[in-house]
Amino acid sequence: MLVSGCPAPGWDPDWKSKAEHVLVLPLNLVAAMPEEVVGRSESVDDVMLDYLAKHGKSVRAIGFEKATAAWREGEGDCRSAEPKGCDRFARVAPFAARRLRATHEYDVMLVPYLLLRGARTNGYTASFDGVERRVKIWNYPVNGPYGYGPYPYGPYAYEPWFGGSRIRAVSLKVFGYSAEGQKLFDGIGGIDVVDQFEPSEEYGYTVEVREKLLRDPSAIYEGVTRALARFVPRPD
């Protein structure tokens, strides 16, 4: 019986300082890549791997084919041990981590994926998962304190398909597991606004995916630092 407030059996409070070898699974191995970011995500991988390496981690990225095979084997192990719930990420991840331990030396396995979020916006900026990004509506006269948008509350601010004053954005979610299959942390960091708004005579405006989505290294860097903050302390 566990006493409330006590760590789980096998928990090492010093795991962060001892974690040197990091195995990084491909982006969106466990969740479908949002269509809007397909073909644009390589820069996120590059920044994440570089960030870990610069903080003293020995980093190894595993290919999609090998990672998928290990995950499927983990699902099989899960079903052999626990017939129910093995279609869920949280149930399968520990088994997959132990599968990969047999062929890869690592202290922490990272499972990263990109997901769409509903960011709160006032027509000039969008706030989501710890970050704030500017919103630009093309071809409108410059106005307002940021030089963006036609007026303080843009034309899309109250549209019901954005859940009120919201706009689509993309964030990075990361889960960390030990080689023994114990969950160590999870974190999320906002990266970029997905949509831009084009004036339209017929509809007032149209919504388009931004051409430069996931092309700002500084925005990606901030999202990565936030997603990994429970593993690697964020820089001041």
N, C-alpha and C positions, 0 to 999 in steps of 0.2 A: 504494500500500500504506500502510495506517495503522499508525503506531507505537503500541504499547500505552501507554495513559495519555495520549495526545494527543487533543484535542477533534476532533469531526467537522468536515469542511470546511464553512465558512460559520458555524460556531458563534461567537456573540458572548457572551463572558463577562459583559458589562455589560448584557445584555438587560433585566434587571429595572428598572434605573434609567432605561432609555430607553423602557420600555413605558408609554405614556400612554393610548392608546385601546384599550378592551377590548370585544370583541364576545362576548356571552353567548348561547349556544344554549339552547333550551328544555330544561327538566329531562326526562330520559329520552327524548330524541330517538333515541338509539341502543340503548336497552335498555328492555324493557317495564317500566312503572311497577308496582311491587308492589301487588297488589290492596288490601292493608291501608292503603296511604297515598293511594290515589286520592281526590281531592277534598279532601285535607288538606295538599297540598304548596305551596300558594301562599305561605305564610308563609316557607318556605325560600328561595324566589326573592326575596322582598322583603328578607330579611335579607342575602342574598348581594350583591344589587345595592347596597344601602345601605352595606354594609361596604366595598365597592370604591370607591364614590364618596367616602366619608369619608376614604379613604386616597389621595385625589388622582387617582383614575382617571376618565377620561371614559368612561362606560359606556353601551353601547347593547345592548338586548335585541332579538333577532330573533324574529318570530312563528313558530309551529310549521309553518304551511303553507310559508312561504318557506324555512325551514331544511330541511324535508323535501325540497323540490324541489332545493335545492343539494346535499344529501347524495346524492340519487339521481343527480344529474348527476356528482357525484364518483365514484360507483360506476361509471358509464359510462366516465368518463375512466380509471379504474383498469383496467377490463377491456380498454380499447383499448391501454393501455401494458403491463399485466401480467395476462395471462389467468388466472393462478392466484392464489388467496388473496383475491379481492376481495369475499368475503363476511365478511371479518374487519375489525373496527373499525380496528386499527392500520394496515392497508393503505389503507383508504378515507379516513381522516381527513386525511392530507396533501393528497389531491386535492380534498376538500371545502373545506379551508381556502383553497386556491388559487382555487377557484370563487367563494367568498364575497369574496375579495379584489377581484374585478372590480366588485362592486357595493357594497362596504362598506369604509370606511377603518378599519383597525385594526392594532394591533401584536401583540395576543394574542387568540386565539380560545379561549374556555372551553367545554368540553363537560362539563356536570354531569349526574349522575344519582343517584337514590336507590336503595339496595339493602338487602336484608335480610341481617342478620349473626347469627351465633350468639354471644351474649354470655355470658361466664363469670359465674356467680352463686353466691352462698353463701346465698341465701334472703332477704337483706336488700338487697344491692346487686348491680348488674350492671356488668361492666367490658368495654369493647369500643372498639377504634380510638382509644385515647388518652383516653377519658372514663370516668367512673363515674356511674351513675345509680341512684337508689333503686328498689326493687321493692316494690310494695304488693299484699298479698293482702286483698281486701275481706272485712269481716265477721268477721275473726278478732280475738281479744283482743289488745290491744297488748302486745308482749313484746320483749325484746332491746334492745341499745344504740341502735338507730335508731328504735325505736317502730314497726317494720314487721315483718310476717311472724309466723307463729305460733311459730316457734322457729328457731334459727340456721341450720338447713339445711331450707328449705321443702319441702313435700311433692312438689314437681315436680323437686327437685334431681337426682334420679338417673334420671329418665325417659329411656328410650332414644331417643325421637323428638326429644329436644333434644340428643342427642349427649353424654349424661352431664349434668354440672351446667351446663347452658346454658339460655338463654332467648332468644327472638327480639328483635332490636333493629333499628333502621334507621340507616344511615350515609349520608353524602354523599361521593361520589367525584367528583373533578374532574380532567380532563386539559386541559393548555394547549398550544396550537400557535401558531407564528408565522404571519404572512401568507404566508410562503414554503412552509409545510407542514412545518416542522421541529418535532418534539415538544420542548417546553421543560420541562415538568414534569408530574407527576401527584401527587395527594395524596388522603387520605381522613380523615374526621373523624366520630366517633360523634355521634349526635344524641339518640335517644330509645329507650326500651324500648317494644316494640310491645304485649306481652301483659299482661293482668291475670288474676288467678285468683279465681274465685268458688267458694265452698263449695257442694257438691252432695250431697244425701242419697244419691242413686243411685250417683254415681261418685266421691265424695270431694271432687272439685273439677272445675270446667270452665275451659277457657281461652277468654278473650274478648279481642278487640282493644280497647285502652284508648280510652275516649271522648275523652280529652284528648290523644291522640297528636298530636305536632307542634304543640302549643299553648303551649309554654314558650319565649318569646323568648330567654331566657338560655341555654337548652340548645341551641337552634338556632345562636345566635351562637358558642358554643364550638365546635360541629361545623364551622361555616363557617370559623372562623379556623384550625382544624387542617387542613382540606381545602385551604386556600389558602396555607398557611404557606411553601411553597417559591416562592411568587410575592410575597405580601405578608407581611412578617415579623409574627409574632404579637405582640400587645401584652403587656407584662410583667405 
